[in-house]
Amino acid sequence: MSHDDDFALFQEMMGDVKPLQQDTTEHKKQHQVTDAHLAKREAAIWLTEDDPEYLSIDHATMLKPDDMIEFKRDGVQEGVYRKLRLGKYPIQARLDLHRRTLKEARDEVVKFLKQCIQWDIRTVVIVHGKGEKSNPPAMMKSFVYQWLKQIRDVQCIHSAQRFHGGTGAVYVMLRKSAEKKLETRERHQKRMG
């Protein structure tokens, strides 16, 4: 049977079919990059920049003590994020921010993350506390969450599992160094080849 015969048979079979009239179609909205998105991207910084002053200690969107923290950059695989969320990566370093002022905490977070990147440490936990007794509640938690989202070297974050501090701590996954990326690429090429 030729292509023309197939088409003729199809038209014969569809001869009495009438198109549906539908005016309730919903079209998906195209993602628009707004000025606010662009401003957020510009506000994000790399840890290689020397000045921690870009991380505000004046304002943060306030969370509640038991709120779950979650954030993932574009490009982070869902499986990687799920594994971090479930606490399945080994914790390579830990920072405790109890009894710190906001300025001390900000400076320690920046210093800690810089050292981690320098030593190729990728998965860390930062203990900020729930802040149930602070005024306002969850103040340190709210600021830590805001700071981590602004630091481009941070790939994703999620509130820790109960055995690592629960909603009083946060898992942080840092970007891979160029050397680690090359190692991974070479390892995958060996497997494929």
Contacts in CASP RR format, 6 or more apart in sequence:
PFRMAT RR
TARGET T0000
AUTHOR 0000-0000-0000
METHOD contacts of the structure
MODEL  1
MSHDDDFALFQEMMGDVKPLQQDTTEHKKQHQVTDAHLAKREAAIWLTED
DPEYLSIDHATMLKPDDMIEFKRDGVQEGVYRKLRLGKYPIQARLDLHRR
TLKEARDEVVKFLKQCIQWDIRTVVIVHGKGEKSNPPAMMKSFVYQWLKQ
IRDVQCIHSAQRFHGGTGAVYVMLRKSAEKKLETRERHQKRMG
1 9 0 8 1.000
43 54 0 8 1.000
43 150 0 8 1.000
44 149 0 8 1.000
44 150 0 8 1.000
44 151 0 8 1.000
44 152 0 8 1.000
45 54 0 8 1.000
45 55 0 8 1.000
45 150 0 8 1.000
45 151 0 8 1.000
45 152 0 8 1.000
46 151 0 8 1.000
46 152 0 8 1.000
46 153 0 8 1.000
47 110 0 8 1.000
47 113 0 8 1.000
47 114 0 8 1.000
47 117 0 8 1.000
47 151 0 8 1.000
47 152 0 8 1.000
47 153 0 8 1.000
52 106 0 8 1.000
52 107 0 8 1.000
52 110 0 8 1.000
54 150 0 8 1.000
55 106 0 8 1.000
55 109 0 8 1.000
55 110 0 8 1.000
55 146 0 8 1.000
55 147 0 8 1.000
55 150 0 8 1.000
55 151 0 8 1.000
56 146 0 8 1.000
57 102 0 8 1.000
57 103 0 8 1.000
57 106 0 8 1.000
57 143 0 8 1.000
60 139 0 8 1.000
60 142 0 8 1.000
60 143 0 8 1.000
60 145 0 8 1.000
60 146 0 8 1.000
61 142 0 8 1.000
61 146 0 8 1.000
62 136 0 8 1.000
62 137 0 8 1.000
62 138 0 8 1.000
62 139 0 8 1.000
62 142 0 8 1.000
63 69 0 8 1.000
63 138 0 8 1.000
63 141 0 8 1.000
63 142 0 8 1.000
63 145 0 8 1.000
64 137 0 8 1.000
64 138 0 8 1.000
65 130 0 8 1.000
65 131 0 8 1.000
65 132 0 8 1.000
65 137 0 8 1.000
65 138 0 8 1.000
65 141 0 8 1.000
65 167 0 8 1.000
66 130 0 8 1.000
66 167 0 8 1.000
67 138 0 8 1.000
67 141 0 8 1.000
67 167 0 8 1.000
68 158 0 8 1.000
68 159 0 8 1.000
68 167 0 8 1.000
69 141 0 8 1.000
69 145 0 8 1.000
69 157 0 8 1.000
69 158 0 8 1.000
69 159 0 8 1.000
69 167 0 8 1.000
69 170 0 8 1.000
70 85 0 8 1.000
70 157 0 8 1.000
70 158 0 8 1.000
70 159 0 8 1.000
71 145 0 8 1.000
71 148 0 8 1.000
71 149 0 8 1.000
71 154 0 8 1.000
71 156 0 8 1.000
71 157 0 8 1.000
71 158 0 8 1.000
72 81 0 8 1.000
72 155 0 8 1.000
72 156 0 8 1.000
73 154 0 8 1.000
73 155 0 8 1.000
73 156 0 8 1.000
76 155 0 8 1.000
76 156 0 8 1.000
76 173 0 8 1.000
80 156 0 8 1.000
80 173 0 8 1.000
81 156 0 8 1.000
81 158 0 8 1.000
83 89 0 8 1.000
84 123 0 8 1.000
84 156 0 8 1.000
84 158 0 8 1.000
84 171 0 8 1.000
84 173 0 8 1.000
85 158 0 8 1.000
85 171 0 8 1.000
86 161 0 8 1.000
87 160 0 8 1.000
87 161 0 8 1.000
87 164 0 8 1.000
87 171 0 8 1.000
89 122 0 8 1.000
89 123 0 8 1.000
89 171 0 8 1.000
89 173 0 8 1.000
90 123 0 8 1.000
91 123 0 8 1.000
91 124 0 8 1.000
91 125 0 8 1.000
91 164 0 8 1.000
91 171 0 8 1.000
92 116 0 8 1.000
92 121 0 8 1.000
92 122 0 8 1.000
92 123 0 8 1.000
92 124 0 8 1.000
93 112 0 8 1.000
93 115 0 8 1.000
93 116 0 8 1.000
93 121 0 8 1.000
93 124 0 8 1.000
93 125 0 8 1.000
94 124 0 8 1.000
94 125 0 8 1.000
94 126 0 8 1.000
94 127 0 8 1.000
95 108 0 8 1.000
95 109 0 8 1.000
95 112 0 8 1.000
95 124 0 8 1.000
95 125 0 8 1.000
95 126 0 8 1.000
95 127 0 8 1.000
96 127 0 8 1.000
97 105 0 8 1.000
97 108 0 8 1.000
97 109 0 8 1.000
97 126 0 8 1.000
97 127 0 8 1.000
97 128 0 8 1.000
97 129 0 8 1.000
97 140 0 8 1.000
97 144 0 8 1.000
98 127 0 8 1.000
98 129 0 8 1.000
100 108 0 8 1.000
100 140 0 8 1.000
102 139 0 8 1.000
102 140 0 8 1.000
102 143 0 8 1.000
105 128 0 8 1.000
105 140 0 8 1.000
105 143 0 8 1.000
105 144 0 8 1.000
106 143 0 8 1.000
106 147 0 8 1.000
109 126 0 8 1.000
109 144 0 8 1.000
109 147 0 8 1.000
109 148 0 8 1.000
110 151 0 8 1.000
112 124 0 8 1.000
112 126 0 8 1.000
113 124 0 8 1.000
113 151 0 8 1.000
113 153 0 8 1.000
113 154 0 8 1.000
113 172 0 8 1.000
113 174 0 8 1.000
115 121 0 8 1.000
116 122 0 8 1.000
116 124 0 8 1.000
116 174 0 8 1.000
117 153 0 8 1.000
117 174 0 8 1.000
117 175 0 8 1.000
117 177 0 8 1.000
120 177 0 8 1.000
120 179 0 8 1.000
120 180 0 8 1.000
121 174 0 8 1.000
122 173 0 8 1.000
122 174 0 8 1.000
122 175 0 8 1.000
122 176 0 8 1.000
122 180 0 8 1.000
123 171 0 8 1.000
123 172 0 8 1.000
123 173 0 8 1.000
123 174 0 8 1.000
124 171 0 8 1.000
124 172 0 8 1.000
124 174 0 8 1.000
125 160 0 8 1.000
125 164 0 8 1.000
125 165 0 8 1.000
125 169 0 8 1.000
125 170 0 8 1.000
125 171 0 8 1.000
125 172 0 8 1.000
126 144 0 8 1.000
126 148 0 8 1.000
126 169 0 8 1.000
126 170 0 8 1.000
126 172 0 8 1.000
127 165 0 8 1.000
127 168 0 8 1.000
127 169 0 8 1.000
128 140 0 8 1.000
128 141 0 8 1.000
128 144 0 8 1.000
128 168 0 8 1.000
128 169 0 8 1.000
128 170 0 8 1.000
129 140 0 8 1.000
129 141 0 8 1.000
129 168 0 8 1.000
129 169 0 8 1.000
130 138 0 8 1.000
130 141 0 8 1.000
130 167 0 8 1.000
130 168 0 8 1.000
131 137 0 8 1.000
131 138 0 8 1.000
131 139 0 8 1.000
131 140 0 8 1.000
131 141 0 8 1.000
131 168 0 8 1.000
132 138 0 8 1.000
134 140 0 8 1.000
141 167 0 8 1.000
141 168 0 8 1.000
144 170 0 8 1.000
145 157 0 8 1.000
145 170 0 8 1.000
148 154 0 8 1.000
148 157 0 8 1.000
148 170 0 8 1.000
148 172 0 8 1.000
149 157 0 8 1.000
152 175 0 8 1.000
153 174 0 8 1.000
153 175 0 8 1.000
154 172 0 8 1.000
154 173 0 8 1.000
154 174 0 8 1.000
154 175 0 8 1.000
155 173 0 8 1.000
155 174 0 8 1.000
155 175 0 8 1.000
156 172 0 8 1.000
156 173 0 8 1.000
157 170 0 8 1.000
157 171 0 8 1.000
157 172 0 8 1.000
157 173 0 8 1.000
158 170 0 8 1.000
158 171 0 8 1.000
159 166 0 8 1.000
159 167 0 8 1.000
159 168 0 8 1.000
159 169 0 8 1.000
159 170 0 8 1.000
159 171 0 8 1.000
160 166 0 8 1.000
160 167 0 8 1.000
160 168 0 8 1.000
160 169 0 8 1.000
160 170 0 8 1.000
160 171 0 8 1.000
164 171 0 8 1.000
176 184 0 8 1.000
END
